[in-house]
Amino acid sequence: MRSIKKNQYINSLNKTIRDRLNERNTLLKEIHHRVKNNLQVITSLLSLQSSFIKDDKIKGLFRYSQYRINSMAIIHEMLYKSKDLSKINYGDYARRLASTLISSMKGTNKKIDLKVEADEIHLNLDTSVPLGLMVNEIITNSLKYGFKNIDEGLITVKFEKLQYPNFLMYIGDNGSGFSDEIDFRNTKSLGLKLIHMLTLQLKGNIEKDNTENGTHYILTFQEIEQIS
């Protein structure tokens, strides 16, 4: 009799734990879904506001802010749809983000190809957001400057696992390359300033690879420990 009651208690306890885990996961999904929706509302508001602006340079600032916000929205959408609520497949994310940028900035009549390679890398939210913003800045600069008067080209993004928690990202384009007047380490460009700031946030190091045609970067970074 005692054995039966003990088993009943254990089964009841396990059911309670499963129910609470399901409730937690449902709540987390809802949070990611709402964050994604709120970010999309912000991009819509920026788009509406920019429609009243005549200055093309200022309109561009609004548009690039929308791209940055969208890079974060995609992460929350992927977490919402994922079975694992703690990490996303970063190869899939980079492919989706880059494809969206190419379509938004160049349209479908330009032949800008994309090559993404990743070793089944899954990264947490605290790492995904700053790294996503960095990918967004680099690809935006490639499309804006590297392929300014070029209708064909290739953007490459490659991730490699190093000894945990270290990773490597190789990202670049075969466009027109950097102007000799631009100092990669010391520039007034907001995009490049953001890249250096995000590198520090990721406890990493970024170098410009001058051995290839176009503009290429090699970034080593760490997965940021999440504080729950």
C-alpha positions, 0 to 999 in steps of 0.5 A: 500500500505504501509503495502504491501511494509513493508511486502515486505521489511521484506521478503527481509530482512529475505531472505538476512539474511538467505542467509548470514547465509547459506554462513557463514555455508558453509564457516565454513564447508569448513574451517573444511573440509580443516583443517581436510584434512591438518591434514591428510596430516601431518599424512601422511608425518609423516608416510612417514618420519618414514618409513626411520627410523630404530630405533623402539623407534623413529618410535614409537614417530612418530606413537604416534604423528600421533595418537594425530593429528588424534584425532584433525582431527576427531573433524573437520571432525565431525563438517564438517558433523554436522548440528550444526557447534559449537559443537560435540556429545562427546559420538560419538567422544570418541567411534570413537577415541577409536575404531580407537586406538584399531584397530590401536594399537591392530589389529582385532585379539585381543579382547579389548572391548570398553564401552562408556556412555554419557548423550547426551553431546555436547561440543564446539571446544575449549573444544573438542580438549584438551579433545580429546587429553587427551582421546587419551593419556589415551587410548594409554597408556592403550593399550601400557602398560595396555594390553601389554601382554594381548589379552583381556580386557575392556576400559571404557569411561563415561561422566556425566553432572554436574552443567554447565559448569562442566562435569565429565569423568571417563575413564580407563581399566582393564589391568595390572595397574600402576607400583608401581615405577611410580608416577602419579603426578610426572613423566617423561612420556610425556603422563602423563605430557600432561594429567596434562597440558590438565587438567589445560587447561580444568580448571579441576582436575584429580585423579587416582581411585585406587579402581578398578583393572587396571588403572582408572581416574576421571576427572572433567572439564569445557567447555571452553568459546569460543572467537569468 
